[in-house]
Amino acid sequence: MIGEVLGYNAAEGIRAEFLMVGVSNAQVAVDKGDVDIATGVPSFALPILAKGEWGKATHFYQYTYPYKWDVAVRPDSTTKS
C-alpha cells in the first residue's frame, strides 16, 4: 500500500489494489482469477493440498526466520522484477 500512496508503483507503471478477503476467500479468488496474488497460511493451505483439492493457485511458502517477504511470479509472467 505504501508504494501506491507514495507513487512508487505509478513510477514503475504498475497499479496495485489491496483487498481484505480472509484466508479461505483468498484461495478461492486466486483459483477464479479474480486476483493475481493473495496471502495464504499453511494451516489452511496444507490440508487442502493433502486432500488433493488444490486449485490452479501456486503457493510460495517460506518460513525461515528472519526472512519475511518477497515477491514470486510465474515463469510466464510479464512481471520480472
C-alpha positions in Angstrom: 0.0 0.0 0.0 2.9 2.3 0.7 4.1 2.1 -2.9 0.6 3.2 -4.1 0.4 6.2 -1.7 4.0 7.4 -2.3 3.7 7.0 -6.1 6.4 4.3 -6.5 4.0 1.9 -8.2 2.9 4.5 -10.7 6.5 5.4 -11.5 7.1 1.7 -12.4 3.9 1.5 -14.4 2.0 -0.8 -12.1 -1.1 -0.4 -10.1 -1.9 -2.5 -7.1 -5.3 -2.8 -5.4 -5.4 -4.3 -1.9 -8.4 -6.2 -0.6 -9.1 -7.8 2.7 -10.8 -11.1 1.9 -9.6 -13.7 4.5 -7.5 -16.8 4.0 -10.1 -19.1 2.5 -11.6 -16.5 0.2 -8.1 -15.5 -0.9 -7.5 -19.1 -2.2 -10.9 -19.0 -4.0 -10.2 -15.6 -5.5 -6.9 -16.8 -7.0 -8.4 -20.0 -8.3 -11.2 -18.0 -10.0 -8.8 -15.5 -11.4 -10.3 -12.6 -9.5 -7.0 -11.6 -8.0 -3.4 -12.2 -9.1 -1.7 -12.5 -5.7 -3.0 -13.4 -2.2 -1.5 -14.2 1.1 -2.0 -17.7 2.4 -1.2 -19.6 5.6 -0.1 -23.3 5.9 -2.8 -24.1 8.4 -5.4 -23.5 5.7 -3.5 -24.5 2.5 -1.8 -27.7 3.5 -5.0 -29.7 4.4 -6.5 -28.7 1.0 -3.3 -29.8 -0.7 -3.3 -33.1 1.3 -6.9 -33.9 0.2 -5.9 -33.3 -3.5 -8.4 -30.4 -3.7 -5.8 -27.7 -4.6 -6.9 -25.4 -7.5 -4.9 -23.6 -10.0 -3.1 -21.4 -7.5 0.7 -21.5 -7.0 1.7 -21.2 -3.3 5.1 -19.7 -2.5 5.9 -20.7 1.1 8.9 -19.6 3.2 9.1 -19.8 6.9 12.7 -19.2 7.7 13.4 -16.5 10.3 14.2 -13.6 9.8 13.2 -13.8 6.1 9.7 -12.4 5.8 8.5 -11.1 2.5 9.4 -11.3 -1.2 7.5 -11.4 -4.5 7.4 -14.6 -6.6 5.8 -14.7 -10.1 5.1 -17.5 -12.6 7.8 -18.1 -15.2 5.5 -16.8 -18.0 4.5 -13.6 -16.1 5.2 -10.3 -17.7 6.3 -9.1 -14.3 10.0 -10.0 -13.9 11.2 -7.8 -11.0 
